[in-house]
Structure formats: structure tokens, C-alpha cells
Amino acid sequence: MSGLPPDLDAALVAFGSRRPLLVASDYDGVLARLRDDPSAAVPEAGVAEVLARLVDADRVTVALVSGRGVADLRTTSGLSGPFRWVGSHGAEFDGPLTGELAARRDALVTQLAPVVARVAGARLEVKPASVAVHVRPVPDRVAAAALLDEVRTLADSSLTMKPGKDVLELAVTDADKGSALLRLAGELGAAATVYLGDDVTDEDAFRALGASDVTIKVGDGETDARHRVPDTAGALAVLERLADLLDA
Ligand SMILES: O=P(O)(O)OC[C@H]1O[C@H](O[C@H]2O[C@H](CO)[C@@H](O)[C@H](O)[C@H]2O)[C@H](O)[C@@H](O)[C@@H]1O
């Protein structure tokens, strides 16, 4: 007995019988619980160990797919291994982004910095292909919502809005996690993909994947994923069940 919902467990059993496989997961809210300080969001106990088991499985690729830049994801998570690292919501796929994007992003920083500075507790995060306005630590929740509304109105049509949990990002590329996952699965010739995610941008991945894939929403909220677990402990249980099934 895995303790997982029976339909999810059955889907994982069917998934485990196929090869090659892609096991992909979002980071924040799935492998690490959410914290006020993004740099404090380290993996939950057991995550590094189960990922190490999964990468050892035969013809299984493990991908970490995040809104974070890859460099930040590597540093913050402390994870290392032969993973595929997909950062910046899919914009960082083959390696670091070019400098041209940085110039557009820096113009955005100049525009947003004074707007964010007016709201106590709000923070601007400068990422490889986007600027994120974080409001999780803002005590005045009305001011937090108003700030995100204002940022939304500042986004011109050349930018892609990436809403998330207490964050709104303006991205200078239109990359998304769904397109990135399809590209990766195609490259690998994957027979099936598992994807776990908790936030709005993970819905692109849930929608992009197909009937033979296993999509799992972590936590509450509307979703296009077929399965759900309640929290990071549930996500870890999924990965541990997979590692057992893959005999890793
Ligand atoms: O795609 P993900 O791996 O889920 O990354 C999404 C964003 O995660 C980070 O922000 C979120 O987590 C923070 C740490 O727990 C939290 O403080 C913040 O409120 C959340 O929105 C990260 O800082 C962003 O760059 C990512 O895009």
C-alpha cells in the first residue's frame, strides 16, 4: 500500500512499466515548501535521496523544471546529479540565456524598482529572463494586491505575464513549462512523462501533456492535472513510489 489515491497509484504502476521515461517536477511548492525568503526554500527531507534513486533507474531521465533561473535553482536547492535542468519557466533549456534578453529585462527593472519600493515588504527578484515582484512578506494585503494590479497594467504586449503564489513575473520571452516539457520528452523519445507542479505556470505543463502521461497537482486550487496530492509530503510519496516501481 503506497498511501496514495488508488487512481494515482494505478497510473504510476502503468507508467512504471514503460520506457524510456521522463520524471519531471516543479521545484518551489513541490520539492521545497514555500518560504518568505526564496533563498531559504531548500528541499524537503528525503527529496535529494529519492531523486538520486530515480536518476539511477534504467532509461529514466529526471528533469527539474522551475520558474527560477537554473543557477538560482542549483544554488538554492543544493541538488546535484545528472538531472535535466529547465529554468526560467522553460526559457533556459540548453544553457544560459543570451545577453540581449538581459538588456530588455534590465529596462524592466528600472521601470519597476520605484513602484515596488513604495510598498513595504515587497521585493523585486531579477531573473535571467524576467523580473518577479514578490508580495509574500507584505503585511498589508490590500497594498500587496494593489501592487500586483499595478504591475499587471505596466506589462506591454511584448512581455509575458507569469502569475504565481504571491508573485507576478514579467518575462521577456514567451517560453512556458508545457512547451519545454514537450520538447524534452520529444528529444528523449519518452514513452510517457510524469509531471508534478503546484502553481499557475505548471498548468501549461498539465495542459500540454497527453493521455499516457501522469499529471499531478500538489495542493489546492483549480487544475487541469488528472491527479492531486495535498502537499510536499504527498509529492515525496509519489517520487518514492515511483522509485520503488522503477526498482531504482
Ligand atoms: O516554478 P517553481 O519552481 O515553482 O518556481 C516558482 C517561483 O518560485 C519562487 O517563488 C515562490 O517560492 C518562494 C520561496 O518559497 C516564495 O517566497 C514565493 O512567494 C513563491 O512565489 C521563486 O522566487 C520564483 O523566482 C519562481 O518563479
The ligand as an SDF file (V2000), in Angstrom:
LIG
                    3D

 27 28  0  0  0  0  0  0  0  0999 V2000
    8.4230   27.0290  -10.8640 O   0  0  0  0  0  0  0  0  0  0  0  0
    8.8120   26.9660   -9.4180 P   0  0  0  0  0  0  0  0  0  0  0  0
    9.9940   26.0880   -9.1590 O   0  0  0  0  0  0  0  0  0  0  0  0
    7.6400   26.6300   -8.5380 O   0  0  0  0  0  0  0  0  0  0  0  0
    9.2750   28.4610   -9.0560 O   0  0  0  0  0  0  0  0  0  0  0  0
    8.2640   29.4880   -8.9930 C   0  0  0  0  0  0  0  0  0  0  0  0
    8.8150   30.6690   -8.2610 C   0  0  0  0  0  0  0  0  0  0  0  0
    9.3740   30.1650   -7.0480 O   0  0  0  0  0  0  0  0  0  0  0  0
    9.9450   31.1330   -6.1770 C   0  0  0  0  0  0  0  0  0  0  0  0
    8.8870   31.9140   -5.6340 O   0  0  0  0  0  0  0  0  0  0  0  0
    7.9620   31.1260   -4.8890 C   0  0  0  0  0  0  0  0  0  0  0  0
    8.6580   30.4690   -3.8320 O   0  0  0  0  0  0  0  0  0  0  0  0
    9.2650   31.3790   -2.8640 C   0  0  0  0  0  0  0  0  0  0  0  0
   10.0380   30.5180   -1.8810 C   0  0  0  0  0  0  0  0  0  0  0  0
    9.2130   29.6380   -1.2000 O   0  0  0  0  0  0  0  0  0  0  0  0
    8.1620   32.2370   -2.2190 C   0  0  0  0  0  0  0  0  0  0  0  0
    8.7620   33.1690   -1.3190 O   0  0  0  0  0  0  0  0  0  0  0  0
    7.3600   32.9860   -3.2910 C   0  0  0  0  0  0  0  0  0  0  0  0
    6.2280   33.6300   -2.7050 O   0  0  0  0  0  0  0  0  0  0  0  0
    6.8470   31.9880   -4.3360 C   0  0  0  0  0  0  0  0  0  0  0  0
    6.2040   32.6970   -5.4130 O   0  0  0  0  0  0  0  0  0  0  0  0
   10.9900   31.9530   -6.8870 C   0  0  0  0  0  0  0  0  0  0  0  0
   11.4030   33.0170   -6.0680 O   0  0  0  0  0  0  0  0  0  0  0  0
   10.4940   32.4860   -8.2240 C   0  0  0  0  0  0  0  0  0  0  0  0
   11.5930   33.0430   -8.9330 O   0  0  0  0  0  0  0  0  0  0  0  0
    9.9360   31.3300   -9.0430 C   0  0  0  0  0  0  0  0  0  0  0  0
    9.4470   31.7990  -10.2920 O   0  0  0  0  0  0  0  0  0  0  0  0
  1  2  2  0
  2  3  1  0
  2  4  1  0
  2  5  1  0
  5  6  1  0
  6  7  1  0
  7  8  1  0
  7 26  1  0
  8  9  1  0
  9 10  1  0
  9 22  1  0
 10 11  1  0
 11 12  1  0
 11 20  1  0
 12 13  1  0
 13 14  1  0
 13 16  1  0
 14 15  1  0
 16 17  1  0
 16 18  1  0
 18 19  1  0
 18 20  1  0
 20 21  1  0
 22 23  1  0
 22 24  1  0
 24 25  1  0
 24 26  1  0
 26 27  1  0
M  END
$$$$
